[in-house]
Amino acid sequence: MWDVTGGSWDGFAKFRMAQGASIVGRDGDSFEVRVSIPSDEHGFFGRQCPSCRQIFRVDGDDYEALPDDLELWCVYCGHHEDHSEFMTQQQLDRAMRAAGDLGMQIVGQALDDAFSRFRSPRRRSSRSRSGFSIRIQYRSKPFYPEPLPAIDEEKLIRVRNCAGCSLRYAVFGEHRFCPVCGTLPAMVVALDALSAETARLDGLEELPAETAASLREQGVFTRLWVDTLKNLVGIVEALGSAVFRDAVVDAQQRLNGKGNVFQRLADTADLFVAAGYPDLRTVLEPDRWERLIEFWAMRHVFTHNDGLVDAKFLTKVPASTARFGQRLTLTERQCRQAITDAEALCHALTALTIP
């Protein structure tokens, strides 16, 4: 709803408003105008963060059921303030068109009132020694509003449902927040990130053969596979840290001086055991744990030694057939296996602290 300052006229019916806009009240010199926001074919409509300016979408029925004093969160950057601040630019343009239509008619009504008080017989313009007299003519014309601008924003791709508040919403990029609840659970973020890694590998398979061959020849595929390993370590690190800090009262004291401990699988397992929780090495299947150790060691070599095998790698992966100084190779199949194993590790981490 929009308040538009107007004149002293009280007859709403004489104001013509486009379909989707209506005058619903008046308080002194302010008119209250309601402007509809059309939903898409799925019943969703857009919200735009006033800080980062990115758009997300929410289900109209779910949104209507929320309290009027709702504080909305941006799903991407976490900015939060009154929900009325999250209008998209297209919605604002639609509302401003309705406000402008009403304003034009208010001005026209004021002019009609003013000139009606000064009506007199027509006289010709005359000239005198001291100057000129002129004749001003005003004619009132009926106002016919044009249709309000339509809303044509990014289309819904996938519906997400918050486990905390049940709000249905849609995003168009990596996100960390629910529009209503705020910060998402760490496990939800981790699973989303793992799905993104799988989607990226799937996208490579859908490339035209000629494009794929050119990218493969330039090493693009290899770099993406290496990035997958790096990302998996980051996902597990963030989840492990969140789970440990939530479950252990003196977590910060236990973490002091340990650096990026959640990047190191064995140290992470030891940390939970020392806090009284089960050992990840026994919770996971032995084969899976050994693969994870190897994947993590490969990631370290690619990150810090350009993929060249060093003594540290051979110590962590004694069963490796790679030789000292040899450059490791990586395949899509290995990456997909690493994603599957990382997901199992995430579930195991989350389950550790559940009574």
C-alpha positions as CSV (number, residue, x, y, z in Angstrom):
1,M,0.0,0.0,0.0
2,W,1.2,3.5,-0.8
3,D,0.2,6.9,0.7
4,V,-0.1,9.6,-1.8
5,T,-0.5,13.3,-0.7
6,G,-3.5,14.8,-2.4
7,G,-5.9,17.7,-2.5
8,S,-9.1,18.5,-0.6
9,W,-11.5,16.5,-2.7
10,D,-13.3,13.6,-1.1
11,G,-14.9,11.7,-4.0
12,F,-12.8,8.6,-4.6
13,A,-15.1,7.4,-7.4
14,K,-14.0,10.2,-9.7
15,F,-10.4,9.0,-9.7
16,R,-9.8,6.4,-12.3
17,M,-7.2,3.8,-11.3
18,A,-5.8,1.1,-13.5
19,Q,-6.7,-2.5,-12.8
20,G,-4.6,-3.7,-9.9
21,A,-4.6,-0.3,-8.1
22,S,-7.4,1.1,-5.9
23,I,-7.9,3.9,-3.4
24,V,-8.8,2.2,-0.1
25,G,-8.7,5.2,2.4
26,R,-7.8,8.7,3.2
27,D,-6.4,10.5,6.2
28,G,-6.3,14.3,5.8
29,D,-4.3,15.1,2.7
30,S,-3.0,11.5,2.3
31,F,-4.7,8.9,0.1
32,E,-4.1,5.2,0.8
33,V,-3.6,3.3,-2.4
34,R,-3.4,-0.5,-2.6
35,V,-1.4,-1.9,-5.5
36,S,-1.4,-5.6,-6.2
37,I,1.8,-7.5,-6.8
38,P,1.1,-10.3,-9.3
39,S,2.4,-13.8,-8.5
40,D,3.9,-16.1,-11.1
41,E,2.2,-19.3,-12.3
42,H,3.5,-21.1,-9.2
43,G,2.1,-18.5,-6.8
44,F,5.5,-17.0,-6.0
45,F,6.6,-13.3,-6.1
46,G,9.9,-11.6,-5.9
47,R,11.8,-9.9,-3.0
48,Q,14.9,-7.8,-3.5
49,C,17.5,-7.2,-0.9
50,P,18.0,-3.5,-0.3
51,S,21.7,-4.1,0.5
52,C,23.1,-6.6,-2.1
53,R,20.2,-6.0,-4.6
54,Q,19.8,-9.7,-5.4
55,I,16.4,-11.2,-5.9
56,F,14.8,-14.2,-4.4
57,R,11.2,-15.4,-4.4
58,V,8.7,-16.5,-1.8
59,D,5.4,-18.3,-1.9
60,G,2.5,-15.9,-1.8
61,D,0.2,-17.9,0.5
62,D,3.0,-18.6,3.0
63,Y,4.0,-14.9,3.0
64,E,0.5,-13.7,3.5
65,A,0.2,-15.8,6.7
66,L,3.3,-14.1,8.2
67,P,2.9,-11.3,10.8
68,D,2.6,-7.7,9.5
69,D,5.7,-6.6,11.5
70,L,7.8,-9.3,9.9
71,E,11.6,-8.6,9.7
72,L,12.7,-10.2,6.5
73,W,16.2,-11.7,5.8
74,C,18.1,-11.6,2.6
75,V,18.9,-15.2,1.7
76,Y,22.3,-14.3,0.2
77,C,23.9,-11.7,2.4
78,G,21.9,-11.9,5.6
79,H,20.8,-8.3,5.6
80,H,17.5,-8.0,7.6
81,E,14.9,-5.3,8.2
82,D,11.2,-4.6,7.7
83,H,9.7,-6.6,4.9
84,S,8.4,-3.5,3.1
85,E,12.0,-2.6,2.3
86,F,12.3,-5.7,0.1
87,M,10.3,-4.5,-2.9
88,T,11.8,-5.4,-6.3
89,Q,12.5,-2.6,-8.8
90,Q,9.7,-3.8,-11.0
91,Q,7.3,-3.8,-8.2
92,L,8.4,-0.3,-7.2
93,D,7.9,0.8,-10.8
94,R,4.4,-0.6,-10.8
95,A,3.5,1.1,-7.5
96,M,5.0,4.4,-8.7
97,R,2.9,4.3,-11.9
98,A,-0.3,4.0,-9.8
99,A,0.9,6.8,-7.5
100,G,1.6,8.9,-10.6
101,D,-1.8,8.2,-12.0
102,L,-3.5,9.4,-8.8
103,G,-1.2,12.4,-8.6
104,M,-2.1,13.5,-12.1
105,Q,-5.8,13.4,-11.3
106,I,-5.4,15.2,-8.0
107,V,-3.5,18.0,-9.8
108,G,-6.2,18.1,-12.5
109,Q,-9.0,18.3,-9.9
110,A,-7.2,21.2,-8.2
111,L,-6.9,23.0,-11.5
112,D,-10.6,22.4,-12.2
113,D,-11.5,23.9,-8.9
114,A,-9.2,26.9,-9.3
115,F,-10.3,27.9,-12.8
116,S,-14.0,27.3,-11.9
117,R,-13.7,30.3,-9.5
118,F,-12.4,32.7,-12.1
119,R,-14.7,32.1,-15.0
120,S,-15.7,35.3,-16.8
121,P,-16.8,36.4,-20.3
122,R,-14.2,36.1,-22.9
123,R,-12.3,39.2,-23.8
124,R,-9.8,39.9,-26.5
125,S,-6.2,40.5,-25.6
126,S,-5.5,44.2,-25.6
127,R,-2.4,46.4,-25.7
128,S,-1.8,49.5,-23.6
129,R,1.0,51.9,-23.2
130,S,2.1,50.2,-20.0
131,G,2.2,46.6,-21.4
132,F,0.1,43.7,-22.6
133,S,-2.8,41.8,-21.2
134,I,-3.1,38.1,-22.2
135,R,-5.8,35.5,-22.1
136,I,-5.3,32.1,-20.4
137,Q,-7.5,29.3,-21.4
138,Y,-7.8,26.0,-19.5
139,R,-9.8,22.9,-20.6
140,S,-10.3,19.9,-18.4
141,K,-9.7,16.5,-20.0
142,P,-10.8,13.1,-18.6
143,F,-7.9,10.9,-17.4
144,Y,-7.6,7.3,-18.6
145,P,-4.9,5.3,-16.9
146,E,-2.7,2.9,-18.9
147,P,-2.3,-0.7,-17.6
148,L,0.1,-1.0,-14.8
149,P,3.6,-2.4,-15.7
150,A,3.7,-6.2,-15.6
151,I,6.2,-8.1,-13.4
152,D,8.7,-10.1,-15.4
153,E,11.4,-11.3,-13.0
154,E,13.6,-14.3,-12.9
155,K,11.6,-17.5,-13.1
156,L,11.4,-20.1,-10.3
157,I,13.7,-23.1,-10.8
158,R,13.4,-25.1,-7.6
159,V,11.2,-24.7,-4.5
160,R,13.0,-24.9,-1.2
161,N,11.2,-25.5,2.1
162,C,12.6,-24.3,5.4
163,A,12.6,-27.0,8.0
164,G,12.3,-24.4,10.7
165,C,9.4,-22.3,9.6
166,S,8.0,-24.2,6.6
167,L,8.3,-21.2,4.3
168,R,8.5,-22.1,0.6
169,Y,11.0,-19.9,-1.2
170,A,13.4,-19.9,-4.2
171,V,16.9,-18.6,-4.7
172,F,19.1,-18.0,-7.7
173,G,22.6,-18.6,-6.2
174,E,24.4,-19.8,-3.1
175,H,22.6,-18.8,0.0
176,R,23.0,-19.1,3.8
177,F,19.7,-17.7,5.2
178,C,16.0,-18.4,5.4
179,P,13.9,-15.3,4.6
180,V,12.1,-15.7,8.0
181,C,14.3,-17.8,10.3
182,G,17.6,-16.2,9.4
183,T,20.8,-18.3,9.5
184,L,20.3,-21.8,8.1
185,P,21.4,-24.9,9.9
186,A,25.0,-25.9,9.1
187,M,23.9,-29.2,7.7
188,V,21.5,-27.6,5.3
189,V,24.3,-25.4,4.0
190,A,26.7,-28.3,3.6
191,L,24.2,-30.5,1.7
192,D,23.4,-27.6,-0.6
193,A,27.1,-27.0,-1.3
194,L,27.6,-30.7,-2.0
195,S,24.7,-30.7,-4.5
196,A,26.3,-27.7,-6.2
197,E,29.5,-29.7,-6.7
198,T,27.5,-32.5,-8.3
199,A,25.6,-30.1,-10.5
200,R,28.9,-28.6,-11.7
201,L,30.1,-32.1,-12.8
202,D,26.8,-32.8,-14.4
203,G,27.1,-29.5,-16.3
204,L,30.4,-30.5,-17.8
205,E,28.9,-33.7,-19.2
206,E,26.2,-31.6,-21.0
207,L,28.7,-29.5,-23.0
208,P,28.8,-29.9,-26.7
209,A,31.5,-32.5,-27.7
210,E,33.7,-29.9,-29.5
211,T,33.6,-27.4,-26.6
212,A,34.3,-30.2,-24.1
213,A,37.3,-31.4,-26.1
214,S,38.7,-27.9,-26.3
215,L,38.3,-27.3,-22.6
216,R,39.7,-30.7,-21.7
217,E,42.8,-30.1,-23.8
218,Q,43.4,-26.8,-22.0
219,G,43.2,-28.5,-18.6
220,V,40.0,-26.8,-17.6
221,F,38.4,-30.1,-16.6
222,T,41.4,-31.0,-14.4
223,R,41.3,-27.6,-12.7
224,L,37.6,-28.0,-12.0
225,W,38.1,-31.5,-10.5
226,V,40.9,-30.1,-8.3
227,D,38.6,-27.3,-7.2
228,T,36.0,-29.9,-6.3
229,L,38.4,-31.5,-3.8
230,K,39.3,-28.1,-2.3
231,N,35.6,-27.2,-2.0
232,L,34.8,-30.5,-0.3
233,V,37.4,-29.9,2.4
234,G,36.0,-26.4,3.0
235,I,32.4,-27.8,3.3
236,V,33.4,-30.4,5.8
237,E,35.6,-27.8,7.7
238,A,32.7,-25.4,8.1
239,L,30.3,-28.1,9.2
240,G,32.7,-29.7,11.6
241,S,33.4,-26.4,13.2
242,A,29.7,-25.5,13.6
243,V,28.8,-28.9,15.0
244,F,31.7,-28.9,17.5
245,R,31.0,-25.3,18.7
246,D,27.3,-26.0,19.1
247,A,27.9,-29.2,21.1
248,V,30.9,-28.5,23.3
249,V,30.6,-25.9,26.0
250,D,34.4,-25.1,26.2
251,A,34.9,-25.4,22.4
252,Q,36.9,-22.3,22.0
253,Q,39.3,-23.3,24.8
254,R,39.8,-26.7,23.2
255,L,40.4,-25.1,19.8
256,N,43.0,-22.6,20.9
257,G,46.3,-23.1,19.2
258,K,45.0,-25.8,16.9
259,G,44.8,-23.7,13.7
260,N,42.6,-25.1,10.9
261,V,42.0,-28.3,12.8
262,F,38.8,-29.1,10.9
263,Q,40.8,-29.3,7.6
264,R,42.6,-32.4,9.1
265,L,40.5,-35.5,9.4
266,A,42.4,-37.4,12.0
267,D,42.8,-34.3,14.2
268,T,39.0,-33.6,13.8
269,A,38.3,-37.2,14.9
270,D,40.6,-36.8,17.9
271,L,39.0,-33.5,18.9
272,F,35.5,-35.1,19.1
273,V,36.8,-38.1,20.9
274,A,38.5,-35.9,23.5
275,A,35.2,-34.1,24.0
276,G,33.5,-37.4,24.8
277,Y,32.0,-38.2,21.4
278,P,32.3,-41.3,19.2
279,D,35.3,-41.7,16.9
280,L,34.6,-40.9,13.3
281,R,37.1,-43.5,12.3
282,T,34.9,-46.2,13.7
283,V,31.6,-44.6,12.8
284,L,32.4,-44.6,9.1
285,E,33.2,-47.7,7.1
286,P,37.0,-48.3,7.0
287,D,37.2,-48.2,3.2
288,R,35.4,-44.8,3.2
289,W,37.6,-43.4,5.8
290,E,40.7,-44.4,3.9
291,R,39.4,-42.9,0.7
292,L,38.6,-39.6,2.5
293,I,42.2,-39.6,4.0
294,E,43.6,-40.0,0.4
295,F,41.2,-37.3,-1.1
296,W,42.2,-34.9,1.7
297,A,45.9,-35.6,1.1
298,M,45.5,-35.1,-2.6
299,R,43.8,-31.8,-2.0
300,H,46.8,-30.7,0.2
301,V,49.3,-31.6,-2.5
302,F,47.4,-29.8,-5.3
303,T,47.0,-26.7,-3.1
304,H,50.5,-26.5,-1.7
305,N,52.8,-28.4,-4.1
306,D,51.2,-28.1,-7.5
307,G,50.1,-31.7,-7.3
308,L,53.6,-33.1,-6.9
309,V,53.8,-36.1,-4.5
310,D,55.9,-35.4,-1.4
311,A,56.9,-37.4,1.6
312,K,54.0,-36.1,3.7
313,F,51.5,-37.5,1.1
314,L,53.2,-40.9,1.0
315,T,53.1,-41.0,4.8
316,K,49.4,-40.3,4.9
317,V,48.6,-42.6,1.9
318,P,51.2,-45.5,2.2
319,A,49.1,-47.7,-0.2
320,S,49.5,-45.1,-3.0
321,T,51.2,-46.3,-6.2
322,A,52.4,-42.8,-6.8
323,R,56.2,-42.1,-6.4
324,F,57.9,-39.2,-4.8
325,G,58.0,-36.2,-7.2
326,Q,55.4,-37.6,-9.5
327,R,52.4,-35.4,-10.3
328,L,49.0,-36.7,-9.2
329,T,46.2,-37.1,-11.7
330,L,42.5,-36.8,-10.9
331,T,39.4,-38.1,-12.7
332,E,35.7,-37.2,-12.7
333,R,35.0,-40.6,-11.2
334,Q,37.2,-39.9,-8.3
335,C,35.5,-36.5,-7.8
336,R,32.1,-38.1,-7.7
337,Q,33.3,-40.7,-5.2
338,A,34.8,-37.9,-3.1
339,I,31.4,-36.1,-3.1
340,T,29.6,-39.2,-2.0
341,D,32.2,-39.9,0.8
342,A,32.1,-36.3,1.9
343,E,28.3,-36.4,2.2
344,A,28.6,-39.5,4.4
345,L,31.1,-37.7,6.5
346,C,28.8,-34.7,6.9
347,H,26.0,-37.0,8.1
348,A,28.4,-38.7,10.5
349,L,29.6,-35.4,11.9
350,T,26.1,-34.2,12.5
351,A,25.0,-37.5,14.1
352,L,28.0,-37.6,16.5
353,T,26.5,-35.1,19.0
354,I,22.9,-36.4,18.8
355,P,22.0,-38.2,22.0
